[in-house]
Amino acid sequence: MHGHRSAARAALISCVLASPGCVSLIAGKHTYAAASSPVRVNGAEIRMQVKPEGTEGGSYMMSAMVVSAAVATFDGPFRWRLEATGRPREHESLVIHRIHTRTGKTKRDEWYPAAHLGKRADFHHRKSDPGKARAVYEIPGLLVVKPREDGDLVVTVDLTVRAHGRSERRLVRFRMDPAEGRQDEFVFLPAEIVGSIGKPATEWEDQGWD
């Protein structure tokens, strides 16, 4: 259930690298939506987020013009992460120790390799919302599931949140239901911006997460 990054988005990036300019991405997506409320641990609100990285067979088309266009239907596998929201100067870090996944239709029941976990994600204040701090824990590899085939998804996470110099460790559960949506994006990428692809860009990375 846990794999490596798909090349779906790489195809779009390759087109942009060949011809910097405007890129329009018109996409439907088969994804997951939260079926349960965010959980609270040590005063921080935590939610599971996923981002489809695969495409349906034959659904991906490119138009290499001055304005490049891509049409796709995104599907699993997924990038996945935990987002924790707390308060500046109070919440310090988030650590994931273990992850277990279970699917409703196919009854897949798996533990994620713990050796890939255990790093610390620090909270940082948000310029757009000075009263809040956010920590994002990117889970390595891809979550290899298909919403229409595997059905609902339950992710159980053993995690620790540190705040006020005190750590709280809890086992929490996130319930996700299959959902459909759109992921339309239109961005202008001049040559100097294209050259920065692969470098940290918080706002860019936040696009397309469910």
N, C-alpha and C positions, 0 to 999 in steps of 0.2 A: 504493500500500500504506500510505501515511501520510496521515492525515486529521485531522478535528476532532472535539471531544467530542460524544458522543451525548446525546440528551435523556432517555434511559431513567430515570436516577436523578433527574433534575430533576422528573419526575412525582411521585416519592415525596416529594421535598422540598416541592413545591407543596402536597401534601396536608397535610403537617405544618405548614406555615406557616398554612394555613387553620384547622387545628384542633390546636394543640399538645397533646401527650400521649404515650401509649405507641405505638410503631410496631413491628410485627412484619413482617419481611421473610422470606418462605419462598421459596427459589429453588434451582433446579438450575442448573448452568452447564456450558457447553462451553468449555474453556479449554486451556491448555498447561502441561505439567509438565516440569521440567528432565530431560533425558536424559543430561546430562553433569555431572561434578562441578564445583563452584565453581572458578574460576581464582585463582591467587595472583600478585599483582604488587606488588613492593616490600614484601613481608611482609603485605599485606592480602588477605583472602579476598573475592572478588567474585562475585556471582550476578545473573542476569537475573530480573526479576519482571514478571508481567503481571496485569492486572485487567480482566475483561470489563465493557464499558460499553454494549453493545447487547443487544437482546432478540429472541427468535424472533418472527416475525409472529404476532400474536394471542395472545401468551403472557402479556401483562401485565394484571393485574386489581387493582383497588383496592377496599377496603371502608372507607368513611368513617364510623367510629363513634368512641366515646370511646377505644376501642383500635383504631387503624387497622391494616389488614393489607394487605400487597402480596404477590401470588404471581406469580412470573416465571421464565422460563428465560433466563439471561444467556448471551450469545454475543459474538463479536467485533463491532465493533472493540474494541481494548484500550488502556487506559492502560498505559504501560511505563516501567520504570525500572531502574537498576542500584543494588544495595545493596552497599556495601563495609564489611567489618568489620575493624578493626585494634586498635591499643593506644593508650590515652590518653597524651597528651604525646609520642607518637612519630609517629603518622600525622597528616598535616596536611590534604591535599585530594585530590580526584578530579576529573579533567577528561576529557570525551569530545570527541574531535576529528572522528571519522568513524564512520558506521554503515552496514553493508551487510546486507540481508535477502534470503533465498532460501527459497522454499517447495518442498516435495517433489513434491506432486501436480501443481500448476499451473505449476511451473517459473518462477514470478515471480522476477525477479532485479533488485533495485533498490538504489540508494544513497539514503540519507536526506539531505535538503538540509543541507549543512555549515554554511550561514549561521545555522541555528538552534541550533548547538552551540557549544562553546568556553567556556561559563561554568564557574565553579569551585564544587564542592560541598565544603564543609568537613566534617571529622570532628568529632563531638561525643561526649562521654562519655555512657554510658547509666546513668541512675540505677538501673535494674533490674539492671544488671550492671556494677559499677564497674570491672571489669578489662578492659572492652571499649569501643571507640569506634566510631561508625558514621557513614558518609557516604551520603546518598541522592541520586542524580542523576536527577531527573525529566526524561524526554525529552519535549519539547514536542509537542503534537498526539497523534493516536491512531495505533496500529499497525492498519491496516485489513486484517485477515486473518480467515478463518473456519476453525477447526480441522478440521471435517469435510469442507470443500470443498478447502482448500489443502494439507492434510496436514501433515507435519512441517515445522519451521521452524528455519533456521540463521541466527543473528544474529552477524555479525562486527563487533567494536568496536575502534577505534583509540583508546587511552586512556592517560592519565598519572596515576600515583599519586605523591604527594610525601610523603616520610617522612624524619625525621632531617636535614632540610635538603637532601635529595637527591631528584631526580625520576627516575622510571623510566617510559619509554613503551614500550608493547607492543601488538601486534595479537592479540586474544584471540577465541575462538569459543565461542558458547553454542548447544547443540543442545536443541531443545524438541520434545516429542511431544504430539499431541492427547490430551486427558484430559477426563474428566467428574467432576463433584463437586457439592457442595452449598454454598450460601452463606446459611445461616440466621442472621439477626441479630434481636435484640430489644433495643430501647433505649428509655429514657424521656427525652423531650425537653420539659421545662417551658418556658414562654414565654421566660424569661431565657436559656436555652440556645439556643433557636431563634434568638434575636436575634444569636447569635455565629456562626451558620453563614457560612462563607466566610473565617473567620479561621483562622490556623494552629492545628492540633490533631493533634499527632503520633500519638497513640494511635488517634484516629478514622480517620485516613488509612491506618493500617496494616491495617484490616479488609479482608478479601476478596482479598488479594494471593496469587498462586500462584508 
